[in-house]
Amino acid sequence: IQNSHTAKTVSRKSLCILNNQTVSGAENMKIILAFLFIAPLALSARAEKDYSSSDSAAPPETKSRFAMLDDVRILANGLLQLGHGLKDFVHKTKGQMNDIFQKLYIFDRSFYELSLQTSEIKEEEEQLRQTTARLQINNEEIKNLSQEMNSKIEDLIQNKIQLQEKVWGLEDKVTKLAIFQPSMQETKEISSLKAFVEQQDNHIKQLLKIVADQHVQLNRQHNQIMELEDKLNHMELQELAENSFTGEQTEPEAIPFPVRNATAVTYKSDGAAPDCTALYNSGMQSNGVYTIKPNGSEAFDVYCEMKFGSSWTVIQNREDGSLDFNQTWDAYTNGFGDLNEEFWLGLNKTYSITKQGDYILRIELQDWKDNKRYIEYAFSLGGPETDYTLQLSRISGSIPNALPEQTELRFSTADRDMDVINDFSCPENYLGGWWHSECEETNLNGKYVAPRSRGRLDRRKGLYWKPKKGRYYLLKSTKIMIHPTDLKSFD
């Protein structure tokens, strides 16, 4: 009875001690309850064992009491240690929860700031769209006004011609009157006609000045519209899905490209056109195959494409995969394919055109979702002694850059690879000749691969555009063309 009473007292004290501790987990509570349930039974068993094994000479009650006090001390010490352990566990748990709450706070704040930035971008995009719409409306109004003014100017020119005829008639009369004394009335008539002619001339001059000012304003608004369209295209890049062109990385500002002090392209004395732009200015303003003769070169055929009020010389065209571009060095030098279908004009022919002056390189791309993008570079192309080294500087475009800038890129093919990277030939392994610097930047002369080819190896051997640190974008069609940088060279 005494042992049972003592055990109950110890259990009550243990519960009081545990009630003063802060325990966060249900599992810890279960362990404590199990320990408290087993402790009295263990004390009773040990007391009976000590009582039966004790010396018969000692009083049983005294030995049992001493045994119970030792067990109580052991139990109290164990419970105290358990309490300290639970206290440390609670502190650690609190620290972990504080860290979690702090990270959640940081995440919520970042998410809120991102939402604000997204809202600002959408508002700016909407403002750009509205501004573009207003500029287009103003552009149409100015065009209509310009047409009306041109019509009025034509009428004035006709009136001027008629007045000049009258003046010539009056001059004849004045010549005759120089011999004979003119009357006072005829003198007044001549003076009034001269004043009227001068007034009409001044009016025509004012109209011509107004037309010139309107033309300058139209050009300025056209440039603003082009800039806004570039900004809108850059924003739309972020919304396209996989295998379509995206704006995953911000393009750096275009680095000024060193322009050579070369003489602008002009007609030769025999009338042969040096490129498609010259043909356009001479009156040939339809797409098709034409014969050109650059300065210091033999005549050859090229495909001319009319675009932006001028004509561009196409040097590469791919649209359906009907032509194998895995060709030799000689083929890429001289050109191959059909100019009305898929073709490569040839490095030697392209060099003969570009060595006449400064040219723009324009690359037009279309993915398998029929999204169309472009990019333009100022560039220089070396001759055969440099393996047709290409150097680029981005001017503008609606797609992230995928070609190294301000770097000399040597052209190479499978049978003539000058830049083998770590014993790895880019043209041999990725098919098609190209200006390789690294084997994965881009390859517009690769194998024509449809989107059903999901393997990484097939995609890297295919026709693709790959911005730095971006994914491979399989292409459906590509076109590379050139145009003189000075659009007035052939005026």
Salt bridges, closest charged atoms under 4 A:
ASP50 OD2 - ARG46 NE 3.91
ASP70 OD1 - ARG73 NH1 3.07
ASP71 OD1 - ARG46 NH1 2.95
GLU113 OE2 - ARG109 NE 3.62
GLU125 OE2 - ARG129 NH2 2.75
ASP201 OD1 - LYS160 NZ 3.93
GLU236 OE2 - ARG129 NH2 3.72
GLU248 OE2 - ARG471 NH1 2.85
GLU251 OE1 - ARG394 NE 3.78
GLU305 OE2 - LYS307 NZ 3.22
GLU305 OE1 - LYS479 NZ 2.67
ASP358 OD1 - ARG260 NH2 3.83
GLU364 OE2 - LYS307 NZ 3.29
GLU364 OE2 - ARG362 NE 2.78
ASP370 OD1 - LYS476 NZ 3.31
GLU376 OE2 - ARG362 NH1 2.60
ASP387 OD2 - ARG410 NH1 3.20
ASP387 OD1 - ARG416 NH2 3.12
GLU440 OE2 - ARG460 NH2 2.44
